[in-house]
Amino acid sequence: MSDSAALSPARIAPSILSADFARLGEEVRNVVAAGADWIHFDVMDNHYVPNLTIGPLVCEAIRPHVDVPIDVHLMVEPVDALIPSFAKAGANVITFHPEASRHVDRSLALIRDHGCKAGLVLNPASSPDLLTHVMDRLDVVLLMSVNPGFGGQSFIPQTLIKLRQVRALIARHVAGGGQPIALEVDGGVKADNIRQIREAGADTFVAGSAIFGKPDYAAVIREMRAQIALADHGAA
């Protein structure tokens, strides 16, 4: 039986990294109207990753335009100084890379202390073992299915194996009385591979150019949900 059998309802989280920044407020309103569940917000600092994007002021600017959660992915080093800033700017979920924090447990606690859901991000070469001792602190695990830094990259197939491993970790944690943990995937997610990704255990799907690069956001999101439904039907 497929791993998607016991999964929570799927969330589509378009990444504004691929949006038209000249009309960002309109873009986020349009993609939420098209059916997006979260807005994914990529923060890059040109230190941890070789690119420079956006900060808390942009998060604060888009917050009034949408009533769905803003999912802030910190690709920055260090992380702790930015956590309160993004919480104040309207973030609902904040995730970071364990390699970018000197004290992972403390950074996760800081996120929750500021009223946000907390998560860790694993790069393609990062081991799921990094999650073992902080499972009780996690609301989200985000698996990178590309190397972080740029949009438009192709999905790394090895991610499907890691998805199954992390889904099993989460299932054991929940079976032992632990809190539910979302399993998010970011990088190269498209309508033609989202079924496989769902079957491997993901419940939250970040898509950038696959949505914002197309003329009809609603049509893309509908097709993604149709493929997810096929995965869920096959698991039933």
Residue, then its C-alpha position, 0 to 999 in steps of 0.5 A: m500500500s502507498d505511503s499516502a494512505a494515512l496522509s493529511p489533506a494536501r497543501i499547495a504552497p506556491s513560491i513567490l520566488s517565481a512571481d512577478f515582483a513588480r506586482l507582488g500583491e496582485e500575484v499573491r491575491n491571484v494565486v490564493a484565489a486560484g486555490a493556494d493553501w499557503i504562500h511560500f516565502d524564500v529568504m536567501d542571504n548570499h551567504y548560506v546560498p549563492n543568491l539574494t532575495i527578500g526580507p521581512l519588509v516584503c513579508e509585512a507588505i504582502r501580509p494584508h493581501v492574503d489570509v492564508p499562512i505565510d510559510v517562510h523558508l530561511m536560507v540564511e546564516p545565522v538564523d536567530a536574529l531574523i526569526p523575531s523579525f519575520a514573526k512580527a512581519g506576519a509569518n505563520v511558519i518558519t523553517f531553517h537549515p540545521e547547518a545554519s544554526r549553532h543551536v538547532d533546538r534553541s532556534l526551533a524554540l525561538i520560532r515557537d516562542h514567537g507564535c509560529k510553527a517551526g520546522l527544519v529543512l534538509n538539503p539533498a545531501s542532508s541526513p534525516d538523522l538530523l531530525t531525531h533529537v528534535m522531533d518534539r520541537l517540529d511542526v514541519v519538515l521540509l525536504m529540498s528536492v533541489n539544491p537551494g539557491f535558485g528557482g526553476q531546477s529539476f526535481i532530484p529523484q533520490t528525494l523520493i527515498k528520503l521522503r519515505q524515510v522521513r514519513a516513517l520517522i513521523a509515523r513512529h513519532v505520532a504513534g508514540g504520542g507525538q504531535p503531527i508534523a507536516l512533510e513539505v517538499d520544495g524544488g522541481v514540483k510539477a503536475d507531472n511528478i506530484r503524484q509520485i511525490r504524494e505517494a512517497g509521503a509528502d503532504t505539502f507541496v512548494a511549486g514556483s515556476a510550475i505555477f507562477g510561470k503559467p498563464d492560468y494558476a487555477a488550472v495548474i493547481r486543479e491539475m496538481r490536486a487531481q494528480i494528488a487525488l489519484a495517489d490517494h485513491g490508489a492508496a485507499 
